[in-house]
Amino acid sequence: MSLKAVVMAGGKGTRLRPITYSIPKPLVPIAGKPCVSYLMDSFYDAGIKDAIVTTGYKFESLINGIIEAKKPDQNVLFSVEREPAGTAGSVKLISNFIDDTIVVGSGDILYDFDIKSIIDFHKKKNASVTIVLTRVDDPSQFGIVDLKDDVITRFLEKPAAGEAFSNIVNAGIYVIEPEVLKYIDKIPFDFAKELFPRLMRHGTPIYGYLGNGTWLDTGRPNDLIKGNQIMVNKYGFKYDSKNITGKNIIKTTSDLSDDIIDSSYIGTNLQIGKNTVIKGSAIYNGVVLGNNVHIEDSIIMDASRIMDNTVIKKSVIMRNCVIGEDSEIIESVISPDLDLHGKSRVYNVSLASKIITDEQV
């Protein structure tokens, strides 16, 4: 018998389109790592080396990405769902592999929690279910809870204006004992909407634990940018250079002496011209930046080329794009493999390289 982790990674990430047309949401990079890696590393740091990943959408890419990113001694099984099974249903499908406490988390949310303290709390309470909670400024997009003496007394999903009784929300990490799975009697089945209310009706106490660490729902492009900034600030270093300010993660060996770098992630094998400014951004591997380029609060993914005198702010440029000289990209998403002519002006839009329907994904 051994404690296992379950990573739910089957969603399509519709709010992140067009980014998720080409990459599963759990693999979208944040400060140099796939989003799901932060969760899996948190499990690993808590001593959990066995994980089961439930997946469906773009499962081949997801499997390859997780195998590449996992620790060498981390054991991962994959459960591929041909049809969506729901959050709880996906765990029910793998119940034959569960013989002890499991810790369940969503692979498309940025977590960097102390998982061991959560498990210790769960064991101390002799709980059947513990839900990890976090506080947010705006609870309208989440499931909120009432908490009394560490026990959850009620739930409300996505409260409308005036309905919110709390700013404490379900963070999407659950510690669960195997006997709870018997209450999942159909597929699909949802944790928050079906299983937890059913347990409360049966008198099973559901404990709540306020998580200690980073939590961010990376549901929209600006959330990815924010997540990058949070993790760079958490894991970056201060460099002894007058032109490199704030905390940064810098992998490249390129000469940055003619450029200004501030609070950013800088990948490998870059070509960076003179007088380029990078602030609060992530620049990934193989990117080419021309002279006098200004990139702020943005993400530039692998192998893209940004030509001279171009300004990019609050935007995501995906892999293998070319942005011509003297262009301006503001609050936009540029899909992979797009070639924009010089002097382009792109504001508040998502540009896709082709039309992709739900039937094709």
N, C-alpha and C positions, 0 to 999 in steps of 0.2 A: 504494500500500500504506500502511496506517495501523493503528496500534495501537488496538484497540477494547475497550470494556467490555461485559460481558454481565451483566445483572441478572436473577437467577432469582426470579420473583415469582408463581408459579402455585399455591402451596399454599393450603389452606383455613383454616389456623390453628386447628385443632380444639381445642387446649389453651386458647385464648383465648375460646372461646364462653362467653357469648352475645355478646361484643363483636364477634366476626368474623361474626356473622350479618348485620350491617348495614354493615360496613366491611372491606375487604380488610386483612389484617394489615400489609402494607407501608405502608399509609396511616394506621395508627394514630398519632396525634400524640405526639411526645415533645419537651417543652420548646418547643412552638410550631411544630415542623416534622414532616412525615410521617417515620416511621422510615426509609424508603428514601432520603429526601433526604440523610441523613448519608453514606450510601455513595456516592450519585451526586455529592455535593459533594467527597468524597475523590477520586473519579476525576477530576473536573474540575480540582481543585487540582494533580493530577499531570500535567495537560496533556492528558488524554483527553477529547475533546469529542464523540466518537461512541459511542453506547451502543445496545445491543439489549436490550429487556426481554422476557423470556419469561413468559407469563401464561396463566391459564385461569379460575380462580375469580373471579367478579365482575369480569371483564376490562374492561367498559365503565367502571366506577367507577375502576378502577386506572389505565386509560389517561388519563382526564380528570384524575385527581389528579396524575399524574406530569407531564403537559403543563403543568398550572398551576404546579407546584413547580420545574420545571427551570430552569436558567439560559437566558437568551435565545439565546445562541449554542451551546447544547448540542443536538446532533442525536440524536434518539431514534427508533428503529424498534421496532415491537412484533410479537412472534410469539405468536399466540393458539393454544393447544393445546386441541383439542376433547376429547382424552383425555390423562390425565397421561403424560408422556414420561419421567419420571425426571430427576434432576439432569443427568446426562451426556447423556441422550437429548434434552433440551430444547436443548442446545448443538449436538448433531448435526443437528437439524432446521434450524438456521440456518447450517450450514457453508458454504453457497454465498456467504454474506456475509463470510466470514472468510478473509483472505489474509495475515494477519500475527499477531503475538503478541496474545493476548486475556487480559484479566483478568476473572475470573468471581467474582461474589459473590452472596450470598443477600439479597434485598430485605427479608426479615422479621427480620433480625438487626441490632442496633444496632452499626454500625461507625463509628469515627472514626479511621482509620488513615492513616499516611503511606504512601500507595500508591507514590510515586516511589521510596522507598528499597527497597521490595519488588521493583519492576521492575529497579532497578539491581543488586540481589543476583542476580536471575534471569539477567540478561544476563552478569554477571561469572562466574557458574558455567556459562554456556553450557548451561543446563538445558532439558530438554523440558517438565518440570512442576515448579513450586514451589508448595508448600502453605503458607499462612500459619498459624502456630500461636499459641496463647496458653496461659497457665497458669491453672488453676482450682483452687479448694479441694476441690470434689467432682466427680471425673471420671465418676461412674457414669452420667450422662445423655448422655455425649459419646463421640466416637471418639478414643481415646488413641493416642499414637505413641511409639516408641522413636527417639531421634535420636542419631546418631553422626557427628561431623565434618560436620554440616549435611546429612547424608543420612538419610532415614527408613528404618529397617531392619525395622519391623513395625507393624501396625495392630491395634487391637482395638476393636470397636464396643460401647459401653455395658457396660463391665466389671462383672461381679457382684462382690459383697463378697469381698475376698481376691484378686481377679484383676487388679486395677489394678497395672501395673508402672511407671506414670508419671502425673504430673498435667499433662502437656503434651497439649493437645487440638487437634484440627482446628478451626480458626476459620471454615472455610467460604469462604475466599477463595483462588482458584487462579490462577496465571499459567501459561498453556498455549501451546505452539507448535502450529500447525495440523496438523502431521503426526501428532500424538497422536490426533486424531479418527478416524483409520482403524481404531483398535481398538474403536470403538463400532459394533458390528455388528447391533444390534437395538434395538427400542423396546418398552417402556421400558428404561432403562439408568441405573445409579447410579454416581456418581464413587467414593465411599468403599468401597462394597461390591463393585463389579465392575471399574471401569476401573483404579483404582490397584493392586489386587492383580494384575490381568492385566499391567500394565506391569512390575511387579516380577518376575513370572514370566518375562517376556521380557528381563530384565536391564536395563531402563531405569531409571537412578537417579532417585528422586523426592527433591527437595530440600525441606528445611523451614526456614522463616524465622519467628523469634519476632517477632510484630507489635508495633509501637510505637504505642500509642494505646488508645482505648476500645473494648471489646468486651463485648456483653451479649446473651445469648439471651433475647429478650423473649417467652417462651413462655407466661407466666402473668400475671394482672393485677398481682400484687405486683412482677413484673419491670418492668412499664410504669412503675409508681410509682418504683421504684429508678432506672430509666433516666432519668426526668424529673429526679430529684434529681442524678444524675451530670452531666447535660448543663447544668443550671442552674449547678451549682458550677463547671463548666468554662468556660462562656461568659457567666455572669452578672456583674453589677457590684455593688460596695458603694455604697449610697446614703447621702448625708449627711443622715440623719434618725434621730432617736432611736427611732422606732417601726418602722423598716425595718432589719432585722438580717440578717447573713450576706450571701451573694451572691444576687441576684435578677435576673430579666428582667421588666421592667414596661413594658407597652405602653400601658396605659390612661392617660387624662388625668383620671380621676376623682380626687376628693379622698380621700386615704388617711390623713389626719391623725388620724382617730379610730380607726384600726384598727392591728393588729399584723401585719406581714408578715415572714416569716422563710424564706429559702432557697426561694423559690417562683417559678413562672412566672405572670404576670398578663397576660391578653389585653386586647382592645380592647372599647370600647362596653359597659362594665360599669356596673352599679348596685350599689353596696356601701353597706350601712347602717352604723350606728355600733356601735363596740365589737365588731367582727368580728375573729377571729383566723385567719390562714392560715399554716400551717407545713408546709414540705416538700411543697408541693402544686402542682398546675397548675389554673388557673382560666381557661377559654377564652372566646371572644368571645361577647358578648351575654348573659352570665350575670348573673342578679340574685341578690344575697345580701342577706338581711334583717339586722335588728339582732341583736347578740349571737349570731352564728353562729360556730361553731368548726369549722374544717376542717384536718385534720392527715393528712399522708402519704396524700393522696388526689388524684383527678383528677375535675374537673367539666367536662364537655364543653359545646359550644356551646349557648346559648339555654336552659339549664336554670335553674330558679328554686328557691332554697333559702330557705325562710321562716324567720321569727324563732325564735331560741332553739334552733336545730337543731345537733346535733353529728354530724360525719361523720369517721370515722377509717379509714385503710387500705382505702379503697373507691374504686370507679370509678362515677361517675354519668354516664351517656351523654346525648346531646343531647336537648334539649326535654323534660326531665323536670321534674316539680314535686314537691318534697319539703315536705310540710306543716309547720306550726309545731310546735315542741317535739318533734321527732322525733330518733331516734338510729339511725344507719346505721354498722355496724362490720364490717369485713372482708367486704364484699359487693360485688356488681356489680348495678347497676340498668340494665336495657335501655332503649333510646330510647322516648320518648313515654309513659312511665309517670307516673301521677299518684297519689302516696301521700298519704293523709289525714294530718291533724295527729295528733301523739302516736304515730306509727308507730314500731315497734321492729323493726329488721332486723339479724340477726346471722349472719354466716358462710353466706350463701346467694347465689345468682344468681337474680334475678327477671327473667323474660323477658316481653315484652308479648304474645307469642303463641308457640305451639308451632311450631317449624320443623324439618322433617325433612331428612335428607341429600338426598332426592329434590328438595327445593325450592331447594337452594343450588347 
